[in-house]
Amino acid sequence: MELKVKQLDKDSILPKYQSDGASGFDLHSIEDIEIAPSEVVAVKTGLAFEIQKGFEIQVRPRSGLAIKNGISVLNTPGTIDSDYRGEVMVILVNFSKNTFCIKKGDRIAQAVLSQVFQANLVPSNSLNETNRGSSGFGSTGVSH
């Protein structure tokens, strides 16, 4: 499958898969930026995509940034719709107690191309019953 990538900035880096089995490709920052503890920032990638109808790009955290530095994608997964043609920006949050510095060219998130389905939404006054019913958060127990 082909995914068209447009470089919007001279400092943007074309994404690539890092291994044959990788499900995501890395997104890079085109700017130097500091993220203070508890701060949220939108980081520019300098890239736009032409995504085929029926697909989306999910922007996800990089596990190394999360475990080593407390940096994550706030709205994970971030969704890039197939009809969006603007610059992809990554919303990062610093969960650590230290300021984190991103340098131009750093890998800041991973992007996964995923198939999506649009349902025919039908109004209804009743739903089929299940064993769980309307029991919500924590209702299926805690595993240890």
N, C-alpha and C positions, 0 to 999 in steps of 0.2 A: 504494500500500500504506500502511496506517495503522500507526503505531508509537506506542503510548500511553506518555506520560512523566509520572511522578508527582514533583512537587517535595516533597522531604522536609524542606526547610529554607527559611526566609524569604529567605535570601541566594542560593539557587540560581538559576541562569540557564537558561531554556529553551534547548536547543540549536537551531541552525538551520544550514542549508546556506549557505555564503558566496557561492556562485555557482550558476548554472544547471547547470554541468557538474561540480560538486563531488561526489566519491564519498563523502566523509566530512563529518560535522558536528562542530563543536568542543565539547569538554567543558571546563567552567570550574571553578576552585577556589572553594570557599566559605570558605577560611581563608587567613590570612597564614602563611607557613611559609618557613623558611630551610633550604636543602639544602647542607650542607658538602661539600667535595670527597670523592668516593668514597662518600658517604652515600646510602642508599636510604630513601625515605619513601613512605607510602601517603597520597595526597591525596584528601580528600573532595570529591565533586561535589554532594552533596545531591539526587541524582536516582536514581530507579528506573525500570525499563522493563518493559513487558509485550510480550515478543517472541513472535511467532507461532511455533508448532512448525515445524521445518524451517529455522529461521533462527538466527543468532547475531549478536551485536555484537562486532566486533573492535576493540580499543582499540590505537591505533597512535601513534607519536611524531609531533609536529609538526616538520616539516623545519626551520623557522626556529629553534626552540628548540635543535634538535640541532646545526646548523651554526654558529650564533652563540654558543651558551652551553654546549654539551656536555651538554644535558639530554635524556634519552631515557626511553622506557618500557622498564623492565627486562625484563619478560616479553612482549616484543612478538612477535606481537600478543597482547594479553591477550584472553581469551575470556569473554564474558558469555553464558551458556547461556539457552535459551528458558524454562526453568522456574525461573530465579533471579529473585526479586522484591525483593532487598535493595538497599541503596545501592551504586552503582557508585563504586569507588575506583580511583585510578590509581597504579600503582607506578612512581615516578620514580627515576632514578639520575643523579647528577651526575658525569660523566666529566671535568669540567674541574678546574683547579687553584684555582678561585675559588669562594667561597660564592655561591650563587644565591638570590635572594629572590623568592618567589612572593607576589603580593598577591591578596587576595580579588577574584574576578571575572576573574583572568587566565585565558587559554586555555592549557590544560596538555596536551591530547592531542586526537586526533581519533578519532571512532568511525565504523565502517563496518558497515552491515547487510549480512550475507552469507548466502547459502543454504548449508545443510549437508546431507549425506547420511549416514545411518547404514547401515553395511554389515552383512551377515550374516557374522560372523566364523566361519570354518570351520577347525578343527584339521587340519593336514596334515604328513606326514613328508617330503614332497618338494615342490619348487617348480620350475616350468619354467625351463630354462636360458636365459641371455641372453649376448650378447657381453661385456658388462661383468661379469657374474657377481657375486661378493661384493666386488669392489674398491671401496674406500670413499673417504674424504677425499682429494682431490687426484688421484684416479685418472684423471680425464678431462683432465688437463693444466692448465697455467696459460696464460691468454691475456694477451698484451702489447699 
